[in-house]
Amino acid sequence: MSTIRVVIADDEPLARLRLRRLLGAIAGIEIVAECASGIELMQLLPDCPCDLLFLDIQMPGADGFQALEHVVARPRAVVFVTAYAEHAVRAFDVQAVDYLLKPISAERLLQAVERAQRALANDAPLAAPPTIPRRLALPIGRRMQMVELDELDCAMAQANYVELKVGARSFVLRETLQGFQARLDPSRFLRIHRSTIVRIDAIREVEPLASGRYRIALHSGLRVVSGRSHRELVREALGLREAESSPAGQARA
């Protein structure tokens, strides 16, 4: 089969180095990226093609299971790599290809790669569909505030933070907007601007602007403006194409 594109996710630099060296001796493997935390992995995968993910479990920010649950672009095959044997049952519950215990031997790693190669060649479904969370746990001091996603109106990038608008309340997360978007259901949340995501059901009114943008009013009273480069995404997601092509829509434009 063609080259397998591999991503390594492990918070230990020496563990990544060893795995990269061992994989480098196996034909047909291309390591396309590495990351050191679950958060990095969630930010990476939407834009990084990955056939096979080698995933550590104990990582800062979000562990391997949490990261796998929230990524949008799920890799076709996952091999867990960990120092702990007790997570094996849970790993296979999410349909992992293999479960490797550290320190990894070259022979055992080759077996895992060959297992993944056979499954990929058969085009087998190797991973369960990601579970989209219904609520968010937001850190407020030393406590965690649970917020239902049905109540989230929009998320707006503010430098290295994301500001979440939930009715009259606001919460701030230290996370990129792209990483936060990876945790959302793409059928319910829409990126309307490079710095803004809105919940589709929270939209009350859409006003076309002469610049090619849209002014979007939410039920909460908040108004946001879409980006010019997101025009077609907004039109498609909100069904505006047909409305704007009608005589009445052309007259308003």
N, C-alpha and C positions, 0 to 999 in steps of 0.2 A: 504494500500500500504506500501512499505518499507519506512525506515527512509528518511526524506527529509534533505539533506545537505544544510545548510544555511551559507551565508557569509553576514556580516554586514559592510557597508561602510558609515562612518559618521565621520566628523572631530571633533565632540564634545565628549569627553570622558564620560561625564555624560549621554549623549543621548545613546551612545553604551551600557553603563552599564544598563540603564533602559530597553532598548530593549532586551538585553541578559537575564535580569531577567524575563521579561514578557514571552519571548519565552521559557525559561526554564520550565515554568509551563504548556506548551502545549505538549501533547504526540506526539511522532513521529518526533520530531525536533532535529537535531544535528547541533550545531554551530561549523563549521569547521575552520573559520578564521574571523578576523576583520581587517579593515584597516582604515586609517584616511585621505586619500586623493584619488583623481582620479588617480594620478600617481601610488600610491601604489596598487590600484585595478588593473590597467593594467598590473603591474608587477606580481601580485599574480595569476590572473585567469588562465594563461596558464598551471600552475602546480597544481592548486587546484580544485578538483571536486566540482562543485556547482550546485545544483538544483534550489535554490531559493535565490535571491539576494535582500536584503533590502538596498536601495540606497538613500543616501542624495543627494540633488542637489547642494547646495552652499558648495563647498569644495575648498581648496587651490590647486594650480597647474593645475588641470583640474576639471571642475564640473561634476556632475553625467551624464549629457547627453554626454559630450565630452568623458568621460571614456567609456561609453557604446558603443559609436560609434567606438572606436578604439580597443576594446578588441577582441582577436582572438577567445578564448574559451568562447563563449557567454553562460551565464546561461539560463536554459530553462524557468525560470520565474523570473520576476522583479517586486518588489513592491517599489515604490518611497515613501520616508519618508522625509517630509520637513515642514518648518514653513510657506511656501508661497503657497497660493491657486492658483496663476495665472499661474502656469506651468502645470496644470492638463491636458489641451487639448494636449499640446506637449507630455506629458507622455503617454497618450493613443494612440497618433500617432505612438509611437514606441512599441505599443502593451504591455504596462505594465498590470500586473494582477490587481493591485489596486494602490490607491494613498492615503496615510495616512498623515494627518496633525498633527503636534506636538502641544501640548503633546498628546501622543497616549494613549488611554484607553485599558485595557485588553480585553474588549468585542470587540472593533473595530479591534484590532490586530488579535483576533481569527477568525473574519469574513474573514480577508484577507488571513490568513493561510488556512482556509477551502476552499476558492475560488481557491487558488493555488493547494491544494490537489486534488480537483475535476478535474482541468485542467490537472495536471500531470498524474492522473490516467487514463484519456482519451487519454493521449499521444498527446495532442493538441499542435500545434506550438504556443508558447506563446510569442515569441520575433521575431521581424523582423530580417532578416539577417543583419550583421553589414555592414555599409557603409564604404568602403575603401577610404581614402582621396586620391585626385589626386596630392596634393601639401602639403608641410610642411611650417609652419610659424616658422622661426628660429630667436631667439632674437639676435640682433646685437646692443649692447649698449641699447639705449632707443627706437630703431626702430625694426621692424619685417621684415626680409628678406623672401620673398616668393620663395620657390624652388620647381620646378616641380619634382615629383618622377621619371618621365621619364629621368631626367638629373642626378639623383643620381647614382653614380657608385658603391660605397661601404661604409660601416660603420664599424669602427674599435674601439674596446674598448681601452681606455687609462685611467687606474685607475678607478676613479668614473665618468669618462666622456666618451662620444662617439664622435669620430672624423668622420665627414661626408666628403667624397670626391665627389665633383661635378665638373668634368672636372679638370681644373687647380686650382679651388678654394677649400678651406677647411673651414668647420664650426665646432665648438665645442659645444656640448650640455652637460649640467650637468644632466645626466641620465644614467641608466644602459643599457647595450646592450640588455638584455632580455626585459626590458620595451620598448625600441625603436622598437625591433622586433615585439612586439605586435601591433604596429601601421601600419605594412606593410602587403601587400598582399602576402601570402605565396606561391601563384602560380607565383609570379614575382621576389621574393627575396629569396635567399638561404643562410642559415647559413652553412658556409664551415669550420668554426673553432670556438672554444669557444669565440674567440675575433674578429671574422670577419663575416660580412654579405655582399654578393654581389648581384647586380641586374643581373638576368640571361641574359637579353638581352645585357648587357654591356660586356659580356665575348667574347673575340675574339679567344682565343686558350687555350687548356688544355694539359698539358704535364705530363704524369705519371712519378712518381719518384720511385726509387728502394725501398724507405722506406714505400711505400704504400700510400704516400701522392700524391697530384697533385699540380703542379705549374700552376696557372691560370693567363693568360694575359688578360687585359681589353683593350677595344678600346682606352681608354685614355692613354695607355702606362704603367699604373700601373700593377705591378705583385704581386700576393699574393699566399700564400701556404696554402692548406687545412690541417686540423687536421686529424690525423690517425683515431680517433674515429668517424669522419664525412665522412669517405670514402664511405660507402654504400649510404648515403644520396646524396652525390655528384654524384655518379655513376647513381643513379636512376633518379635524377632531370635532369641530362644532357644527359641521354641516352648513357652512356659510357659502360654499361654492354655488349651490343651486339658488340660494336666496339672492345672492348678488347678481346672478345672471338673469334674474327675472326683470321685466320692465319696471316694476316698482322699485326694485333694488338699484337698478341703473339710474333711475330718476333721483333717488336719495344720494347716490354717489356723486 
